[in-house]
Amino acid sequence: MTKTTARREGDTIVITVPIEEAQSLRVALQPCLCGHTKSAGTAKIRSRFVRGIGMAMDHRKPKAAAE
């Protein structure tokens, strides 16, 4: 199974999503007209997506690479 990743390449963040997770991500990112979370599952997907982008944006090098 392919893993979802987010990495920084210069001034760009590259996000890879396995094809089998693409539809779930599309659903999770759609706005809900009522303003509430659609489900716990989509909330988890959004949280992972946001965290991955944040980690890719972080300018600090991982500890192993810094040594």
MARMARBA-417201 format. One line per 3 residues: number of its first residue (from 1); their letters; for each residue x negated, y negated, z of N, C-alpha, C, CB. Coordinates in steps of 0.2 Angstrom, whole numbers, plus 5000, padded with zeros to 4 digits. Glycine has a CB too. Layout:
BEGIN
NUM = a = X Y Z X Y Z X Y Z X Y Z ~ ...
This chain:
BEGIN
1 = mtk = 4996 5006 5000 5000 5000 5000 4996 4994 5000 5005 5000 5006 ~ 4997 4989 4996 4993 4983 4995 4995 4978 5001 4995 4979 4988 ~ 4990 4975 5003 4991 4970 5009 4993 4963 5007 4985 4971 5014
4 = tta = 4997 4959 5010 4998 4952 5009 4992 4949 5012 5005 4950 5012 ~ 4989 4944 5008 4984 4940 5010 4984 4933 5008 4977 4943 5007 ~ 4981 4929 5012 4980 4922 5010 4973 4920 5012 4985 4917 5015
7 = rre = 4970 4917 5007 4963 4915 5007 4962 4908 5004 4958 4920 5004 ~ 4957 4904 5006 4955 4898 5004 4950 4899 4998 4953 4893 5009 ~ 4951 4895 4993 4946 4895 4987 4945 4888 4985 4948 4900 4981
10 = gdt = 4940 4885 4988 4939 4878 4987 4945 4874 4990 4938 4876 4980 ~ 4949 4870 4986 4954 4866 4988 4961 4869 4986 4954 4859 4984 ~ 4961 4876 4986 4967 4880 4984 4967 4885 4989 4966 4882 4977
13 = ivi = 4974 4887 4991 4975 4893 4995 4978 4898 4990 4980 4891 5001 ~ 4975 4904 4990 4978 4909 4986 4982 4914 4990 4972 4913 4982 ~ 4988 4916 4988 4992 4920 4992 4994 4926 4988 4998 4917 4995
16 = tvp = 4992 4932 4990 4994 4938 4986 5000 4942 4990 4988 4943 4985 ~ 5005 4944 4987 5010 4948 4990 5011 4954 4986 5017 4943 4990 ~ 5012 4960 4989 5013 4966 4985 5020 4965 4982 5013 4972 4990
19 = iee = 5021 4968 4976 5027 4967 4972 5033 4970 4976 5026 4971 4966 ~ 5032 4975 4980 5037 4978 4984 5040 4974 4990 5035 4985 4987 ~ 5036 4968 4991 5038 4964 4997 5040 4957 4994 5032 4962 5001
22 = aqs = 5040 4956 4987 5041 4950 4984 5049 4948 4985 5040 4950 4976 ~ 5053 4952 4984 5060 4950 4985 5062 4949 4992 5065 4956 4983 ~ 5059 4952 4997 5060 4950 5004 5057 4944 5005 5057 4956 5008
25 = lrv = 5052 4942 5002 5049 4935 5004 5054 4930 5000 5042 4935 5001 ~ 5056 4931 4995 5061 4926 4991 5067 4925 4996 5063 4929 4984 ~ 5070 4930 4998 5076 4930 5003 5074 4926 5009 5078 4937 5004
28 = alq = 5068 4928 5012 5066 4924 5018 5065 4917 5017 5060 4928 5021 ~ 5063 4915 5012 5061 4908 5010 5067 4904 5008 5056 4907 5005 ~ 5073 4907 5006 5079 4903 5004 5082 4900 5010 5084 4908 5001
31 = pcl = 5084 4893 5009 5087 4890 5014 5094 4893 5016 5088 4882 5013 ~ 5096 4892 5022 5103 4895 5024 5107 4889 5025 5102 4899 5031 ~ 5113 4888 5022 5117 4883 5022 5119 4881 5029 5123 4884 5017
34 = cgh = 5120 4886 5033 5122 4884 5040 5116 4882 5044 5125 4891 5043 ~ 5110 4882 5042 5104 4880 5046 5101 4885 5051 5106 4873 5049 ~ 5104 4891 5051 5102 4896 5056 5097 4901 5052 5107 4899 5060
37 = tks = 5093 4904 5056 5089 4910 5053 5094 4915 5051 5085 4913 5059 ~ 5092 4918 5045 5097 4923 5042 5096 4930 5046 5094 4924 5035 ~ 5091 4932 5048 5090 4938 5052 5083 4938 5056 5091 4944 5048
40 = agt = 5083 4942 5060 5076 4943 5064 5071 4945 5059 5077 4948 5070 ~ 5073 4949 5054 5068 4952 5049 5065 4946 5045 5071 4957 5045 ~ 5069 4942 5042 5067 4936 5038 5063 4931 5042 5073 4933 5035
43 = aki = 5065 4930 5049 5061 4926 5053 5054 4928 5054 5065 4925 5060 ~ 5053 4935 5055 5047 4938 5055 5043 4937 5049 5047 4945 5057 ~ 5046 4938 5043 5042 4937 5037 5040 4929 5036 5047 4938 5031
46 = rsr = 5044 4925 5038 5042 4918 5038 5037 4916 5042 5048 4913 5039 ~ 5037 4919 5048 5032 4918 5053 5025 4920 5051 5034 4921 5060 ~ 5025 4926 5048 5019 4929 5045 5016 4925 5040 5020 4936 5043
49 = fvr = 5020 4923 5035 5019 4918 5030 5015 4912 5032 5025 4917 5025 ~ 5019 4909 5037 5016 4902 5039 5009 4903 5043 5021 4899 5044 ~ 5009 4909 5047 5003 4910 5050 4997 4911 5045 5003 4916 5055
52 = gig = 4998 4915 5040 4993 4917 5035 4991 4911 5032 4996 4922 5030 ~ 4995 4906 5030 4993 4900 5026 4989 4896 5031 5000 4896 5024 ~ 4991 4895 5038 4987 4892 5042 4980 4894 5043 4991 4892 5049
55 = mam = 4980 4901 5044 4973 4904 5044 4969 4902 5038 4974 4911 5045 ~ 4972 4902 5032 4968 4901 5026 4966 4894 5026 4972 4903 5020 ~ 4970 4889 5029 4968 4882 5029 4963 4880 5034 4974 4878 5030
58 = dhr = 4962 4885 5039 4957 4883 5044 4950 4883 5041 4957 4889 5049 ~ 4946 4877 5042 4940 4876 5039 4934 4880 5043 4938 4869 5039 ~ 4936 4883 5049 4930 4886 5053 4929 4893 5050 4933 4887 5060
61 = kpk = 4923 4895 5050 4921 4901 5048 4922 4907 5053 4913 4901 5046 ~ 4924 4913 5051 4925 4918 5056 4918 4919 5060 4927 4925 5052 ~ 4919 4921 5066 4913 4922 5070 4908 4927 5067 4915 4925 5077
64 = aaa = 4910 4932 5064 4905 4936 5061 4901 4933 5055 4908 4943 5058 ~ 4904 4929 5051 4900 4925 5046 4896 4919 5048 4906 4922 5041 ~ 4898 4917 5054 4894 4911 5057 4888 4913 5060 4898 4907 5062
67 = e = 4887 4919 5062 4881 4921 5065 4875 4923 5060 4882 4928 5069
